[in-house]
């Protein structure tokens, strides 16, 4: 190799660093955005599965509503199924950031009115709605808030027992 060719090869040494800097300034935000979208989608899918499990449990369970405490106990057991995977509320949380207040349970009649203690004797449950309320997912750059999403509505197929009481979880 001549002196001139060696000099030309040495002058190309900085090109790789410049090309890497240009490429990484484009690729790193793309990878971070993909991670952020993927994580948010993962959490939403996990919440969807939990809402479906809670709704399925509520739709098959006997609705014992002799007093306000029974209705509250019924809803608490559904929230426990959503958060823990079991009605007793034992074990580890499936989604650690999901609080009890962020799980909404609604038992409704044919007209869409809530069936609770004040009107339970005149209205039988027709379907159950389980959803989240104001659940935030903190991703890399921003946070997303799911309000009333995911929401699952299932027909009530359990036994309606307005004279019995529900025990606490």
C-alpha positions in Angstrom: 0.0 0.0 0.0 1.2 3.4 -0.8 1.3 6.3 1.6 -1.6 7.9 -0.1 -4.0 4.9 0.3 -3.1 4.6 4.0 -4.0 8.2 4.5 -7.3 7.8 2.7 -8.3 4.8 4.8 -7.5 6.7 8.0 -9.7 9.6 7.0 -12.7 7.2 6.7 -12.5 6.2 10.4 -14.8 9.0 11.6 -17.5 8.1 9.0 -18.7 5.1 11.0 -19.2 7.2 14.2 -21.1 9.9 12.2 -23.3 7.3 10.5 -24.0 5.6 13.9 -25.0 8.9 15.5 -27.4 9.7 12.6 -28.9 6.3 12.6 -29.3 6.0 16.3 -31.0 9.4 16.6 -33.7 7.9 14.4 -33.8 4.3 15.7 -33.7 4.9 19.4 -37.0 6.9 19.5 -38.6 4.3 17.2 -37.6 1.5 19.6 -38.8 3.5 22.7 -42.1 4.2 21.0 -42.6 0.6 20.1 -41.8 -0.4 23.7 -44.2 2.2 25.1 -47.0 1.0 22.8 -46.3 -2.7 23.5 -46.3 -2.2 27.3 -49.6 -0.2 27.2 -51.2 -2.8 25.0 -50.0 -5.5 27.4 -51.5 -3.8 30.4 -54.8 -3.2 28.5 -55.0 -6.8 27.5 -54.3 -7.9 31.1 -57.1 -5.6 32.3 -59.5 -6.9 29.6 -58.8 -10.5 30.8 -59.4 -9.5 34.4 -62.6 -7.6 33.6 -63.9 -10.6 31.7 -63.1 -13.0 34.6 -64.9 -10.7 37.1 -67.9 -10.3 34.9 -68.1 -14.1 34.3 -67.9 -14.7 38.0 -70.6 -12.1 38.7 -72.9 -13.4 36.0 -72.9 -16.9 37.3 -73.0 -16.2 41.1 -76.2 -16.2 43.1 -77.3 -12.6 43.7 -78.2 -12.5 47.4 -79.5 -9.0 48.2 -81.5 -9.0 51.4 -79.7 -5.9 52.6 -77.2 -3.2 51.5 -74.3 -5.1 53.1 -75.1 -8.1 50.9 -75.0 -6.0 47.8 -71.7 -4.5 48.9 -70.3 -7.9 49.7 -71.3 -9.3 46.3 -69.6 -6.3 44.5 -66.5 -6.7 46.7 -66.2 -10.4 45.8 -66.4 -9.4 42.1 -63.7 -6.8 42.6 -61.5 -9.4 44.3 -61.9 -11.7 41.4 -60.7 -8.9 39.1 -57.8 -7.9 41.3 -56.6 -11.2 42.8 -58.3 -13.9 40.7 -60.3 -15.2 43.6 -63.4 -14.0 45.5 -61.7 -14.1 48.9 -59.1 -11.5 47.9 -56.0 -13.5 48.9 -52.7 -13.9 47.2 -50.9 -11.4 45.0 -52.4 -8.8 42.9 -52.6 -9.6 39.2 -52.1 -5.9 38.2 -50.3 -4.3 41.2 -51.3 -0.7 40.4 -55.1 -1.5 40.1 -56.9 -0.3 43.2 -60.3 -1.4 44.6 -61.8 2.0 43.8 -60.8 1.7 40.1 -62.9 -1.4 39.5 -66.6 -0.6 38.9 -69.2 -3.2 39.3 -72.8 -2.6 38.1 -75.8 -5.0 38.3 -78.5 -3.7 36.0 -82.1 -4.6 35.1 -83.7 -4.9 31.6 -84.1 -1.1 31.4 -80.4 -0.4 32.3 -81.2 0.8 35.8 -78.9 -0.2 38.7 -80.3 -3.0 40.9 -79.3 -2.2 44.5 -80.8 -2.6 47.9 -83.3 0.2 47.5 -85.0 -1.4 44.5 -83.9 -5.0 44.6 -87.3 -6.4 45.4 -88.9 -4.9 42.3 -86.1 -5.4 39.8 -84.3 -8.6 38.9 -80.8 -8.5 37.5 -80.5 -8.8 33.8 -76.8 -8.2 33.1 -73.6 -7.3 34.9 -71.1 -4.7 33.8 -67.5 -4.7 35.1 -65.1 -1.9 34.1 -62.2 0.3 35.2 -62.6 3.9 36.2 -59.6 6.2 35.7 -56.8 3.7 35.6 -53.5 5.2 34.5 -50.6 3.3 32.8 -47.3 5.0 33.2 -45.2 4.3 30.1 -41.8 5.6 29.0 -42.7 9.1 27.9 -46.3 9.6 28.9 -49.2 8.0 30.8 -52.4 6.8 29.4 -55.7 6.8 31.3 -58.3 4.2 30.7 -61.7 5.5 31.7 -64.6 3.0 31.5 -62.3 0.9 29.3 -62.0 -2.1 29.3 -65.6 -2.8 30.1 -67.3 -6.2 29.9 -71.1 -6.7 30.0 -72.5 -10.2 30.5 -76.0 -11.4 30.9 -76.9 -12.4 34.4 -77.4 -16.2 34.5 -77.1 -16.8 38.2 -79.9 -17.4 40.8 -81.7 -14.3 42.0 -82.2 -14.7 45.8 -83.7 -11.4 47.2 -84.3 -12.8 50.7 -80.8 -14.2 51.4 -77.7 -12.4 52.6 -74.2 -12.4 51.1 -71.4 -13.1 53.5 -68.3 -10.9 53.5 -65.3 -12.1 51.5 
